[in-house]
Amino acid sequence: MHLKDYYQLLELKPSATLPEIKKAYRKLALLYHPDKNQNDPYAAARFTAIKEAYEVLTNPAKKEYYLQQRWYEQSTGKRKTQDIITPVSVLKQSLELEKYVSGLDVFRMDKQGLKDYILGLLPDSVIEQLKTFNEPETNSQIISIILRAMRPLPNLYIKDILIQLNKLAGEDEIARLVITGYTQKTRKKDRQEKYSLIVIIVVTAFLCLLIYLAGR
């Protein structure tokens, strides 16, 4: 996952002082505390992220490490912050991924990179957090979009992704059927490609034999 922008989470500039960080945390923690939001999972997720930002930025060692990572991402042009983890934010990232993959050359794309990105988008910790929102329809959308985004991947790359998608589906039978359907289609396509390759090899060998015999 991408690095979170802790300053943005606390609505502060990177030059903020320790007193300003503490003041911002108190204000936002009070605003998003679960007790004040009837246990709204979105407010709880934001509260957790705000608390994490405060703990890092007020701890000298953690802050130094975070700033080093932040500088590295900026200097290498990889700057992209991670949103607070909610079904909507993961759905948004899934849509962005699908759009990006649709514009790639399937034959030249980094398939291992795509696999790693998807697994980084849906690790166990994120899946468990998504389940706390109790939004099976959104999770089902995420699953469908990821399945479309991973179409260019051969069977060799999809096993681990399917495991994560099944975890996200949980007891949602419709979502699990969608995953099963995708798996069956992929296996069928893989078998067809293998058979096609065998046929091509046999036909090529036969033609070579005919050419050889004709030249004698």
C-alpha positions, -999 to +999 in steps of 0.1 A: +000+000+000+011+036-005+024+058+022-003+077+041+000+115+043-002+120+080-001+158+078-030+158+054-050+135+077-045+160+105-052+189+082-018+204+088+011+216+067+044+196+068+060+225+088+035+220+117+050+222+152+044+196+180+018+219+197+000+223+164+000+186+159-015+180+193-041+207+189-052+193+155-054+158+169-076+168+198-099+186+175-103+158+150-103+130+175-132+147+192-150+151+159-146+116+147-146+096+179-169+065+175-188+074+207-199+106+191-208+090+157-231+062+168-203+037+159-203+048+122-176+026+106-165+055+083-160+078+113-142+049+131-119+044+102-110+081+100-105+082+138-081+052+136-061+069+108-060+102+128-048+084+158-021+066+138-009+099+123-007+115+158+012+086+172+038+087+144+042+125+142+046+129+180+072+100+183+106+113+173+119+080+160+088+071+141+085+106+127+121+105+114+115+072+097+082+084+082+098+116+069+126+096+053+101+074+035+081+104+025+111+121+011+121+090-008+087+087-025+088+124-035+124+122-048+117+091-069+085+104-083+064+077-066+045+101-045+010+087-041-007+087-007-030+060+007-066+069+015-082+059+047-093+023+042-130+021+035-151+001+010-155+033-011-117+041-011-108+005-021-135+005-047-121+038-061-086+023-063-099-008-080-116+013-106-084+032-112-065+000-116-090-014-141-088+018-161-050+017-161-048-020-170-072-015-199-047+009-216-017-015-213-002-037-240-012-072-227+019-088-243+044-064-228+028-056-194+045-065-161+023-094-151+042-100-118+038-063-110+001-064-116-003-094-093+018-078-066-002-046-068-036-064-064-023-084-035-010-051-019-045-036-024-062-065-006-040-079+022-056-097+051-056-066+072-075-046+046-100-074+040-107-076+078-112-039+079-136-039+050-157-065+066-163-043+096-183-019+074-208-046+066-212-035+029-213-067+010-226-050-022-196-027-023-172-056-016-189-076-044-183-046-068-146-046-057-144-083-065-159-080-099-137-050-109-105-068-097-115-099-117-118-077-148-085-060-141-067-094-137-079-109-170-045-105-187-029-127-160-023-163-168-033-191-143+002-191-128-004-156-113-040-157-102-041-183-074-031-160-046-054-133-058-084-156-059-077-167-023-079-130-012-110-124-032-127-154-016-118-141+018-134-108+009-165-125-004-169-144+029-205-158+031-217-138+001-228-167-022-233-145-052-198-131-050-183-166-045-202-178-076-188-149-096-153-159-085-160-196-093-173-187-127-142-167-135-120-195-123-138-221-145-135-198-176-099-192-170-091-229-167-111-236-198-092-209-217-059-222-204-068-257-216-078-244-250-046-225-254-026-256-245-045-277-270-041-250-296-003-250-290-002-288-294-022-287-326+001-259-340+032-280-331+018-312-347+007-293-379+040-276-382+059-309-378+036-325-404+042-296-429+080-298-423+078-336-430+059-330-462+084-304-474+112-327-465+096-356-484+088-334-514+124-323-517+138-358-519 
